[in-house]
Amino acid sequence: MTAWPAEKKARLLQFSTGTSRIPVNGFKDLQGSDGPRRFTIEKSGAPTNLPSSHTCFNRIDLPPYATFEDLETKLSWA
């Protein structure tokens, strides 16, 4: 996977958590709809699907892509 510029990383964070900034104390201080909620990545869906997110739970669902290039492309589209 190639290195992403800061703006692209911020957009991915916004997509998965609802905020484009990491809290001052790091990911451990992310808030969900019901208080503190850790950032999680779940394996879910078919490899042809785009990733989906649940911003209230700071979660991103990633299908099992065959290559890192597929992962990067699908994340960019999402």
PDB file of N, CA, C and O in Angstrom:
ATOM      1  N   MET A   1       0.857  -1.174   0.000  1.00  0.00           N
ATOM      2  CA  MET A   1       0.000   0.000   0.000  1.00  0.00           C
ATOM      3  C   MET A   1       0.899   1.232   0.000  1.00  0.00           C
ATOM      4  O   MET A   1       1.864   1.303   0.762  1.00  0.00           O
ATOM      5  N   THR A   2       0.592   2.167  -0.826  1.00  0.00           N
ATOM      6  CA  THR A   2       1.393   3.376  -0.898  1.00  0.00           C
ATOM      7  C   THR A   2       1.037   4.310   0.253  1.00  0.00           C
ATOM      8  O   THR A   2      -0.042   4.216   0.838  1.00  0.00           O
ATOM      9  N   ALA A   3       1.946   5.196   0.561  1.00  0.00           N
ATOM     10  CA  ALA A   3       1.699   6.176   1.619  1.00  0.00           C
ATOM     11  C   ALA A   3       0.654   7.181   1.136  1.00  0.00           C
ATOM     12  O   ALA A   3       0.756   7.716   0.031  1.00  0.00           O
ATOM     13  N   TRP A   4      -0.329   7.426   1.958  1.00  0.00           N
ATOM     14  CA  TRP A   4      -1.377   8.377   1.610  1.00  0.00           C
ATOM     15  C   TRP A   4      -1.034   9.748   2.163  1.00  0.00           C
ATOM     16  O   TRP A   4      -0.444   9.853   3.238  1.00  0.00           O
ATOM     17  N   PRO A   5      -1.400  10.811   1.431  1.00  0.00           N
ATOM     18  CA  PRO A   5      -1.197  12.158   1.965  1.00  0.00           C
ATOM     19  C   PRO A   5      -2.142  12.392   3.154  1.00  0.00           C
ATOM     20  O   PRO A   5      -3.134  11.682   3.316  1.00  0.00           O
ATOM     21  N   ALA A   6      -1.826  13.377   3.967  1.00  0.00           N
ATOM     22  CA  ALA A   6      -2.587  13.664   5.179  1.00  0.00           C
ATOM     23  C   ALA A   6      -4.077  13.888   4.902  1.00  0.00           C
ATOM     24  O   ALA A   6      -4.922  13.444   5.679  1.00  0.00           O
ATOM     25  N   GLU A   7      -4.404  14.570   3.804  1.00  0.00           N
ATOM     26  CA  GLU A   7      -5.816  14.847   3.500  1.00  0.00           C
ATOM     27  C   GLU A   7      -6.598  13.554   3.249  1.00  0.00           C
ATOM     28  O   GLU A   7      -7.740  13.418   3.688  1.00  0.00           O
ATOM     29  N   LYS A   8      -5.984  12.620   2.549  1.00  0.00           N
ATOM     30  CA  LYS A   8      -6.652  11.357   2.257  1.00  0.00           C
ATOM     31  C   LYS A   8      -6.842  10.533   3.534  1.00  0.00           C
ATOM     32  O   LYS A   8      -7.873   9.882   3.706  1.00  0.00           O
ATOM     33  N   LYS A   9      -5.859  10.562   4.418  1.00  0.00           N
ATOM     34  CA  LYS A   9      -5.983   9.883   5.712  1.00  0.00           C
ATOM     35  C   LYS A   9      -7.100  10.503   6.551  1.00  0.00           C
ATOM     36  O   LYS A   9      -7.860   9.793   7.209  1.00  0.00           O
ATOM     37  N   ALA A  10      -7.191  11.831   6.520  1.00  0.00           N
ATOM     38  CA  ALA A  10      -8.239  12.530   7.263  1.00  0.00           C
ATOM     39  C   ALA A  10      -9.625  12.158   6.724  1.00  0.00           C
ATOM     40  O   ALA A  10     -10.573  12.007   7.494  1.00  0.00           O
ATOM     41  N   ARG A  11      -9.735  12.013   5.411  1.00  0.00           N
ATOM     42  CA  ARG A  11     -11.024  11.625   4.819  1.00  0.00           C
ATOM     43  C   ARG A  11     -11.424  10.202   5.205  1.00  0.00           C
ATOM     44  O   ARG A  11     -12.602   9.924   5.430  1.00  0.00           O
ATOM     45  N   LEU A  12     -10.444   9.305   5.282  1.00  0.00           N
ATOM     46  CA  LEU A  12     -10.721   7.941   5.726  1.00  0.00           C
ATOM     47  C   LEU A  12     -11.164   7.938   7.189  1.00  0.00           C
ATOM     48  O   LEU A  12     -12.095   7.224   7.560  1.00  0.00           O
ATOM     49  N   LEU A  13     -10.500   8.729   8.005  1.00  0.00           N
ATOM     50  CA  LEU A  13     -10.891   8.836   9.411  1.00  0.00           C
ATOM     51  C   LEU A  13     -12.299   9.405   9.531  1.00  0.00           C
ATOM     52  O   LEU A  13     -13.086   8.931  10.351  1.00  0.00           O
ATOM     53  N   GLN A  14     -12.629  10.411   8.732  1.00  0.00           N
ATOM     54  CA  GLN A  14     -13.978  10.999   8.734  1.00  0.00           C
ATOM     55  C   GLN A  14     -15.006   9.956   8.309  1.00  0.00           C
ATOM     56  O   GLN A  14     -16.082   9.869   8.901  1.00  0.00           O
ATOM     57  N   PHE A  15     -14.684   9.172   7.296  1.00  0.00           N
ATOM     58  CA  PHE A  15     -15.582   8.130   6.799  1.00  0.00           C
ATOM     59  C   PHE A  15     -15.885   7.093   7.881  1.00  0.00           C
ATOM     60  O   PHE A  15     -17.018   6.624   7.994  1.00  0.00           O
ATOM     61  N   SER A  16     -14.887   6.740   8.665  1.00  0.00           N
ATOM     62  CA  SER A  16     -15.057   5.647   9.625  1.00  0.00           C
ATOM     63  C   SER A  16     -15.463   6.084  11.030  1.00  0.00           C
ATOM     64  O   SER A  16     -16.024   5.286  11.780  1.00  0.00           O
ATOM     65  N   THR A  17     -15.189   7.343  11.401  1.00  0.00           N
ATOM     66  CA  THR A  17     -15.496   7.775  12.770  1.00  0.00           C
ATOM     67  C   THR A  17     -16.412   8.989  12.845  1.00  0.00           C
ATOM     68  O   THR A  17     -16.974   9.271  13.903  1.00  0.00           O
ATOM     69  N   GLY A  18     -16.569   9.702  11.753  1.00  0.00           N
ATOM     70  CA  GLY A  18     -17.392  10.910  11.767  1.00  0.00           C
ATOM     71  C   GLY A  18     -16.589  12.162  12.085  1.00  0.00           C
ATOM     72  O   GLY A  18     -17.143  13.261  12.064  1.00  0.00           O
ATOM     73  N   THR A  19     -15.305  12.028  12.379  1.00  0.00           N
ATOM     74  CA  THR A  19     -14.449  13.182  12.635  1.00  0.00           C
ATOM     75  C   THR A  19     -13.155  13.032  11.841  1.00  0.00           C
ATOM     76  O   THR A  19     -12.669  11.919  11.637  1.00  0.00           O
ATOM     77  N   SER A  20     -12.604  14.155  11.396  1.00  0.00           N
ATOM     78  CA  SER A  20     -11.382  14.089  10.600  1.00  0.00           C
ATOM     79  C   SER A  20     -10.130  14.309  11.442  1.00  0.00           C
ATOM     80  O   SER A  20      -9.020  14.370  10.914  1.00  0.00           O
ATOM     81  N   ARG A  21     -10.318  14.426  12.759  1.00  0.00           N
ATOM     82  CA  ARG A  21      -9.175  14.654  13.649  1.00  0.00           C
ATOM     83  C   ARG A  21      -9.093  13.580  14.720  1.00  0.00           C
ATOM     84  O   ARG A  21     -10.106  13.118  15.246  1.00  0.00           O
ATOM     85  N   ILE A  22      -7.876  13.201  15.024  1.00  0.00           N
ATOM     86  CA  ILE A  22      -7.637  12.262  16.113  1.00  0.00           C
ATOM     87  C   ILE A  22      -7.652  13.059  17.414  1.00  0.00           C
ATOM     88  O   ILE A  22      -7.070  14.142  17.465  1.00  0.00           O
ATOM     89  N   PRO A  23      -8.301  12.556  18.471  1.00  0.00           N
ATOM     90  CA  PRO A  23      -8.291  13.278  19.748  1.00  0.00           C
ATOM     91  C   PRO A  23      -6.863  13.516  20.250  1.00  0.00           C
ATOM     92  O   PRO A  23      -5.938  12.792  19.881  1.00  0.00           O
ATOM     93  N   VAL A  24      -6.697  14.524  21.086  1.00  0.00           N
ATOM     94  CA  VAL A  24      -5.383  14.899  21.608  1.00  0.00           C
ATOM     95  C   VAL A  24      -4.665  13.700  22.237  1.00  0.00           C
ATOM     96  O   VAL A  24      -3.456  13.548  22.062  1.00  0.00           O
ATOM     97  N   ASN A  25      -5.386  12.860  22.955  1.00  0.00           N
ATOM     98  CA  ASN A  25      -4.787  11.696  23.619  1.00  0.00           C
ATOM     99  C   ASN A  25      -4.792  10.445  22.756  1.00  0.00           C
ATOM    100  O   ASN A  25      -4.543   9.350  23.259  1.00  0.00           O
ATOM    101  N   GLY A  26      -5.070  10.587  21.472  1.00  0.00           N
ATOM    102  CA  GLY A  26      -5.017   9.460  20.558  1.00  0.00           C
ATOM    103  C   GLY A  26      -6.339   8.727  20.391  1.00  0.00           C
ATOM    104  O   GLY A  26      -7.384   9.160  20.876  1.00  0.00           O
ATOM    105  N   PHE A  27      -6.257   7.601  19.687  1.00  0.00           N
ATOM    106  CA  PHE A  27      -7.454   6.830  19.356  1.00  0.00           C
ATOM    107  C   PHE A  27      -8.187   6.321  20.590  1.00  0.00           C
ATOM    108  O   PHE A  27      -9.391   6.073  20.524  1.00  0.00           O
ATOM    109  N   LYS A  28      -7.497   6.158  21.707  1.00  0.00           N
ATOM    110  CA  LYS A  28      -8.151   5.643  22.915  1.00  0.00           C
ATOM    111  C   LYS A  28      -9.240   6.587  23.429  1.00  0.00           C
ATOM    112  O   LYS A  28     -10.115   6.157  24.180  1.00  0.00           O
ATOM    113  N   ASP A  29      -9.203   7.859  23.042  1.00  0.00           N
ATOM    114  CA  ASP A  29     -10.200   8.828  23.482  1.00  0.00           C
ATOM    115  C   ASP A  29     -11.299   9.089  22.456  1.00  0.00           C
ATOM    116  O   ASP A  29     -12.067  10.038  22.613  1.00  0.00           O
ATOM    117  N   LEU A  30     -11.391   8.271  21.412  1.00  0.00           N
ATOM    118  CA  LEU A  30     -12.484   8.436  20.440  1.00  0.00           C
ATOM    119  C   LEU A  30     -13.815   8.221  21.145  1.00  0.00           C
ATOM    120  O   LEU A  30     -13.950   7.345  21.999  1.00  0.00           O
ATOM    121  N   GLN A  31     -14.788   9.031  20.774  1.00  0.00           N
ATOM    122  CA  GLN A  31     -16.122   8.928  21.362  1.00  0.00           C
ATOM    123  C   GLN A  31     -17.091   8.323  20.363  1.00  0.00           C
ATOM    124  O   GLN A  31     -17.039   8.623  19.170  1.00  0.00           O
ATOM    125  N   GLY A  32     -17.976   7.470  20.858  1.00  0.00           N
ATOM    126  CA  GLY A  32     -19.052   6.908  20.053  1.00  0.00           C
ATOM    127  C   GLY A  32     -20.363   7.545  20.469  1.00  0.00           C
ATOM    128  O   GLY A  32     -20.366   8.531  21.206  1.00  0.00           O
ATOM    129  N   SER A  33     -21.462   7.002  20.013  1.00  0.00           N
ATOM    130  CA  SER A  33     -22.768   7.560  20.347  1.00  0.00           C
ATOM    131  C   SER A  33     -23.131   7.354  21.810  1.00  0.00           C
ATOM    132  O   SER A  33     -24.006   8.039  22.337  1.00  0.00           O
ATOM    133  N   ASP A  34     -22.459   6.409  22.469  1.00  0.00           N
ATOM    134  CA  ASP A  34     -22.779   6.118  23.871  1.00  0.00           C
ATOM    135  C   ASP A  34     -21.565   6.244  24.795  1.00  0.00           C
ATOM    136  O   ASP A  34     -21.500   5.585  25.833  1.00  0.00           O
ATOM    137  N   GLY A  35     -20.606   7.090  24.416  1.00  0.00           N
ATOM    138  CA  GLY A  35     -19.415   7.301  25.243  1.00  0.00           C
ATOM    139  C   GLY A  35     -18.160   6.831  24.533  1.00  0.00           C
ATOM    140  O   GLY A  35     -18.152   6.672  23.312  1.00  0.00           O
ATOM    141  N   PRO A  36     -17.090   6.607  25.302  1.00  0.00           N
ATOM    142  CA  PRO A  36     -15.825   6.185  24.680  1.00  0.00           C
ATOM    143  C   PRO A  36     -16.000   4.896  23.875  1.00  0.00           C
ATOM    144  O   PRO A  36     -16.641   3.950  24.333  1.00  0.00           O
ATOM    145  N   ARG A  37     -15.430   4.872  22.688  1.00  0.00           N
ATOM    146  CA  ARG A  37     -15.576   3.723  21.793  1.00  0.00           C
ATOM    147  C   ARG A  37     -14.300   3.563  20.995  1.00  0.00           C
ATOM    148  O   ARG A  37     -13.890   4.501  20.311  1.00  0.00           O
ATOM    149  N   ARG A  38     -13.665   2.426  21.057  1.00  0.00           N
ATOM    150  CA  ARG A  38     -12.438   2.176  20.304  1.00  0.00           C
ATOM    151  C   ARG A  38     -12.705   2.082  18.811  1.00  0.00           C
ATOM    152  O   ARG A  38     -13.799   1.717  18.383  1.00  0.00           O
ATOM    153  N   PHE A  39     -11.695   2.415  18.033  1.00  0.00           N
ATOM    154  CA  PHE A  39     -11.750   2.260  16.585  1.00  0.00           C
ATOM    155  C   PHE A  39     -11.554   0.779  16.262  1.00  0.00           C
ATOM    156  O   PHE A  39     -10.604   0.162  16.744  1.00  0.00           O
ATOM    157  N   THR A  40     -12.442   0.210  15.455  1.00  0.00           N
ATOM    158  CA  THR A  40     -12.323  -1.201  15.096  1.00  0.00           C
ATOM    159  C   THR A  40     -12.482  -1.399  13.598  1.00  0.00           C
ATOM    160  O   THR A  40     -13.131  -0.615  12.906  1.00  0.00           O
ATOM    161  N   ILE A  41     -11.864  -2.476  13.123  1.00  0.00           N
ATOM    162  CA  ILE A  41     -11.991  -2.890  11.728  1.00  0.00           C
ATOM    163  C   ILE A  41     -12.532  -4.307  11.745  1.00  0.00           C
ATOM    164  O   ILE A  41     -11.965  -5.185  12.395  1.00  0.00           O
ATOM    165  N   GLU A  42     -13.633  -4.534  11.029  1.00  0.00           N
ATOM    166  CA  GLU A  42     -14.266  -5.851  10.961  1.00  0.00           C
ATOM    167  C   GLU A  42     -14.182  -6.393   9.538  1.00  0.00           C
ATOM    168  O   GLU A  42     -14.290  -5.634   8.575  1.00  0.00           O
ATOM    169  N   LYS A  43     -13.995  -7.680   9.408  1.00  0.00           N
ATOM    170  CA  LYS A  43     -14.040  -8.343   8.104  1.00  0.00           C
ATOM    171  C   LYS A  43     -15.501  -8.645   7.807  1.00  0.00           C
ATOM    172  O   LYS A  43     -16.158  -9.363   8.561  1.00  0.00           O
ATOM    173  N   SER A  44     -16.009  -8.097   6.708  1.00  0.00           N
ATOM    174  CA  SER A  44     -17.426  -8.249   6.413  1.00  0.00           C
ATOM    175  C   SER A  44     -17.700  -7.969   4.936  1.00  0.00           C
ATOM    176  O   SER A  44     -17.174  -7.007   4.375  1.00  0.00           O
ATOM    177  N   GLY A  45     -18.514  -8.802   4.314  1.00  0.00           N
ATOM    178  CA  GLY A  45     -18.945  -8.560   2.945  1.00  0.00           C
ATOM    179  C   GLY A  45     -18.170  -9.353   1.909  1.00  0.00           C
ATOM    180  O   GLY A  45     -17.221 -10.074   2.218  1.00  0.00           O
ATOM    181  N   ALA A  46     -18.607  -9.196   0.678  1.00  0.00           N
ATOM    182  CA  ALA A  46     -17.990  -9.874  -0.463  1.00  0.00           C
ATOM    183  C   ALA A  46     -16.867  -9.013  -1.033  1.00  0.00           C
ATOM    184  O   ALA A  46     -16.933  -7.787  -0.945  1.00  0.00           O
ATOM    185  N   PRO A  47     -15.835  -9.629  -1.618  1.00  0.00           N
ATOM    186  CA  PRO A  47     -14.708  -8.871  -2.182  1.00  0.00           C
ATOM    187  C   PRO A  47     -15.097  -7.863  -3.265  1.00  0.00           C
ATOM    188  O   PRO A  47     -14.306  -6.976  -3.587  1.00  0.00           O
ATOM    189  N   THR A  48     -16.284  -7.980  -3.825  1.00  0.00           N
ATOM    190  CA  THR A  48     -16.731  -7.022  -4.837  1.00  0.00           C
ATOM    191  C   THR A  48     -17.379  -5.784  -4.212  1.00  0.00           C
ATOM    192  O   THR A  48     -17.610  -4.793  -4.905  1.00  0.00           O
ATOM    193  N   ASN A  49     -17.671  -5.832  -2.928  1.00  0.00           N
ATOM    194  CA  ASN A  49     -18.326  -4.715  -2.229  1.00  0.00           C
ATOM    195  C   ASN A  49     -17.327  -3.631  -1.849  1.00  0.00           C
ATOM    196  O   ASN A  49     -16.128  -3.882  -1.729  1.00  0.00           O
ATOM    197  N   LEU A  50     -17.846  -2.423  -1.662  1.00  0.00           N
ATOM    198  CA  LEU A  50     -17.056  -1.331  -1.106  1.00  0.00           C
ATOM    199  C   LEU A  50     -17.054  -1.456   0.418  1.00  0.00           C
ATOM    200  O   LEU A  50     -17.941  -2.094   0.985  1.00  0.00           O
ATOM    201  N   PRO A  51     -16.068  -0.852   1.085  1.00  0.00           N
ATOM    202  CA  PRO A  51     -16.091  -0.832   2.549  1.00  0.00           C
ATOM    203  C   PRO A  51     -17.306  -0.047   3.042  1.00  0.00           C
ATOM    204  O   PRO A  51     -17.820   0.821   2.336  1.00  0.00           O
ATOM    205  N   SER A  52     -17.754  -0.354   4.241  1.00  0.00           N
ATOM    206  CA  SER A  52     -18.835   0.417   4.855  1.00  0.00           C
ATOM    207  C   SER A  52     -18.383   0.845   6.238  1.00  0.00           C
ATOM    208  O   SER A  52     -17.465   0.260   6.811  1.00  0.00           O
ATOM    209  N   SER A  53     -19.034   1.871   6.770  1.00  0.00           N
ATOM    210  CA  SER A  53     -18.630   2.362   8.080  1.00  0.00           C
ATOM    211  C   SER A  53     -19.844   2.533   8.976  1.00  0.00           C
ATOM    212  O   SER A  53     -20.982   2.634   8.517  1.00  0.00           O
ATOM    213  N   HIS A  54     -19.560   2.560  10.261  1.00  0.00           N
ATOM    214  CA  HIS A  54     -20.566   2.786  11.294  1.00  0.00           C
ATOM    215  C   HIS A  54     -19.981   3.851  12.214  1.00  0.00           C
ATOM    216  O   HIS A  54     -19.310   3.536  13.197  1.00  0.00           O
ATOM    217  N   THR A  55     -20.243   5.125  11.885  1.00  0.00           N
ATOM    218  CA  THR A  55     -19.594   6.224  12.594  1.00  0.00           C
ATOM    219  C   THR A  55     -19.993   6.302  14.058  1.00  0.00           C
ATOM    220  O   THR A  55     -19.212   6.795  14.872  1.00  0.00           O
ATOM    221  N   CYS A  56     -21.175   5.835  14.421  1.00  0.00           N
ATOM    222  CA  CYS A  56     -21.585   5.851  15.827  1.00  0.00           C
ATOM    223  C   CYS A  56     -20.759   4.879  16.659  1.00  0.00           C
ATOM    224  O   CYS A  56     -20.666   5.015  17.879  1.00  0.00           O
ATOM    225  N   PHE A  57     -20.162   3.900  15.990  1.00  0.00           N
ATOM    226  CA  PHE A  57     -19.393   2.867  16.687  1.00  0.00           C
ATOM    227  C   PHE A  57     -17.905   2.908  16.342  1.00  0.00           C
ATOM    228  O   PHE A  57     -17.151   2.031  16.763  1.00  0.00           O
ATOM    229  N   ASN A  58     -17.470   3.924  15.574  1.00  0.00           N
ATOM    230  CA  ASN A  58     -16.072   4.056  15.148  1.00  0.00           C
ATOM    231  C   ASN A  58     -15.574   2.762  14.503  1.00  0.00           C
ATOM    232  O   ASN A  58     -14.487   2.275  14.813  1.00  0.00           O
ATOM    233  N   ARG A  59     -16.380   2.226  13.612  1.00  0.00           N
ATOM    234  CA  ARG A  59     -16.063   0.938  13.000  1.00  0.00           C
ATOM    235  C   ARG A  59     -16.119   1.029  11.487  1.00  0.00           C
ATOM    236  O   ARG A  59     -16.975   1.706  10.917  1.00  0.00           O
ATOM    237  N   ILE A  60     -15.186   0.332  10.847  1.00  0.00           N
ATOM    238  CA  ILE A  60     -15.195   0.212   9.393  1.00  0.00           C
ATOM    239  C   ILE A  60     -15.250  -1.281   9.072  1.00  0.00           C
ATOM    240  O   ILE A  60     -14.516  -2.078   9.657  1.00  0.00           O
ATOM    241  N   ASP A  61     -16.114  -1.644   8.152  1.00  0.00           N
ATOM    242  CA  ASP A  61     -16.255  -3.033   7.703  1.00  0.00           C
ATOM    243  C   ASP A  61     -15.549  -3.174   6.356  1.00  0.00           C
ATOM    244  O   ASP A  61     -15.899  -2.509   5.381  1.00  0.00           O
ATOM    245  N   LEU A  62     -14.545  -4.058   6.322  1.00  0.00           N
ATOM    246  CA  LEU A  62     -13.776  -4.278   5.103  1.00  0.00           C
ATOM    247  C   LEU A  62     -14.009  -5.683   4.573  1.00  0.00           C
ATOM    248  O   LEU A  62     -13.833  -6.656   5.307  1.00  0.00           O
ATOM    249  N   PRO A  63     -14.401  -5.805   3.316  1.00  0.00           N
ATOM    250  CA  PRO A  63     -14.480  -7.131   2.694  1.00  0.00           C
ATOM    251  C   PRO A  63     -13.077  -7.717   2.541  1.00  0.00           C
ATOM    252  O   PRO A  63     -12.095  -6.976   2.583  1.00  0.00           O
ATOM    253  N   PRO A  64     -12.970  -9.017   2.365  1.00  0.00           N
ATOM    254  CA  PRO A  64     -11.653  -9.655   2.202  1.00  0.00           C
ATOM    255  C   PRO A  64     -11.119  -9.483   0.774  1.00  0.00           C
ATOM    256  O   PRO A  64     -11.289 -10.364  -0.068  1.00  0.00           O
ATOM    257  N   TYR A  65     -10.483  -8.362   0.517  1.00  0.00           N
ATOM    258  CA  TYR A  65      -9.943  -8.084  -0.809  1.00  0.00           C
ATOM    259  C   TYR A  65      -8.735  -8.973  -1.094  1.00  0.00           C
ATOM    260  O   TYR A  65      -8.004  -9.347  -0.177  1.00  0.00           O
ATOM    261  N   ALA A  66      -8.528  -9.308  -2.366  1.00  0.00           N
ATOM    262  CA  ALA A  66      -7.454 -10.216  -2.771  1.00  0.00           C
ATOM    263  C   ALA A  66      -6.077  -9.563  -2.697  1.00  0.00           C
ATOM    264  O   ALA A  66      -5.087 -10.235  -2.409  1.00  0.00           O
ATOM    265  N   THR A  67      -6.010  -8.245  -2.958  1.00  0.00           N
ATOM    266  CA  THR A  67      -4.713  -7.566  -2.977  1.00  0.00           C
ATOM    267  C   THR A  67      -4.790  -6.239  -2.229  1.00  0.00           C
ATOM    268  O   THR A  67      -5.873  -5.711  -1.977  1.00  0.00           O
ATOM    269  N   PHE A  68      -3.617  -5.714  -1.880  1.00  0.00           N
ATOM    270  CA  PHE A  68      -3.562  -4.402  -1.244  1.00  0.00           C
ATOM    271  C   PHE A  68      -4.022  -3.313  -2.208  1.00  0.00           C
ATOM    272  O   PHE A  68      -4.591  -2.306  -1.788  1.00  0.00           O
ATOM    273  N   GLU A  69      -3.773  -3.518  -3.496  1.00  0.00           N
ATOM    274  CA  GLU A  69      -4.213  -2.540  -4.495  1.00  0.00           C
ATOM    275  C   GLU A  69      -5.740  -2.462  -4.532  1.00  0.00           C
ATOM    276  O   GLU A  69      -6.304  -1.373  -4.639  1.00  0.00           O
ATOM    277  N   ASP A  70      -6.410  -3.614  -4.443  1.00  0.00           N
ATOM    278  CA  ASP A  70      -7.879  -3.622  -4.372  1.00  0.00           C
ATOM    279  C   ASP A  70      -8.356  -2.871  -3.143  1.00  0.00           C
ATOM    280  O   ASP A  70      -9.287  -2.070  -3.216  1.00  0.00           O
ATOM    281  N   LEU A  71      -7.712  -3.135  -2.009  1.00  0.00           N
ATOM    282  CA  LEU A  71      -8.076  -2.464  -0.758  1.00  0.00           C
ATOM    283  C   LEU A  71      -7.936  -0.954  -0.901  1.00  0.00           C
ATOM    284  O   LEU A  71      -8.848  -0.208  -0.544  1.00  0.00           O
ATOM    285  N   GLU A  72      -6.811  -0.506  -1.415  1.00  0.00           N
ATOM    286  CA  GLU A  72      -6.564   0.925  -1.559  1.00  0.00           C
ATOM    287  C   GLU A  72      -7.570   1.569  -2.510  1.00  0.00           C
ATOM    288  O   GLU A  72      -8.089   2.649  -2.229  1.00  0.00           O
ATOM    289  N   THR A  73      -7.845   0.907  -3.637  1.00  0.00           N
ATOM    290  CA  THR A  73      -8.805   1.438  -4.608  1.00  0.00           C
ATOM    291  C   THR A  73     -10.194   1.554  -4.014  1.00  0.00           C
ATOM    292  O   THR A  73     -10.847   2.588  -4.152  1.00  0.00           O
ATOM    293  N   LYS A  74     -10.650   0.500  -3.354  1.00  0.00           N
ATOM    294  CA  LYS A  74     -12.014   0.496  -2.786  1.00  0.00           C
ATOM    295  C   LYS A  74     -12.140   1.502  -1.646  1.00  0.00           C
ATOM    296  O   LYS A  74     -13.177   2.151  -1.513  1.00  0.00           O
ATOM    297  N   LEU A  75     -11.098   1.641  -0.818  1.00  0.00           N
ATOM    298  CA  LEU A  75     -11.131   2.657   0.239  1.00  0.00           C
ATOM    299  C   LEU A  75     -11.205   4.051  -0.343  1.00  0.00           C
ATOM    300  O   LEU A  75     -11.905   4.910   0.192  1.00  0.00           O
ATOM    301  N   SER A  76     -10.490   4.290  -1.434  1.00  0.00           N
ATOM    302  CA  SER A  76     -10.523   5.597  -2.090  1.00  0.00           C
ATOM    303  C   SER A  76     -11.909   5.893  -2.645  1.00  0.00           C
ATOM    304  O   SER A  76     -12.387   7.023  -2.542  1.00  0.00           O
ATOM    305  N   TRP A  77     -12.549   4.910  -3.222  1.00  0.00           N
ATOM    306  CA  TRP A  77     -13.905   5.106  -3.757  1.00  0.00           C
ATOM    307  C   TRP A  77     -14.902   5.381  -2.651  1.00  0.00           C
ATOM    308  O   TRP A  77     -15.764   6.250  -2.782  1.00  0.00           O
ATOM    309  N   ALA A  78     -14.786   4.645  -1.571  1.00  0.00           N
ATOM    310  CA  ALA A  78     -15.723   4.796  -0.453  1.00  0.00           C
ATOM    311  C   ALA A  78     -15.565   6.180   0.145  1.00  0.00           C
ATOM    312  O   ALA A  78     -16.259   6.522   1.102  1.00  0.00           O
TER     313      ALA A  78
END
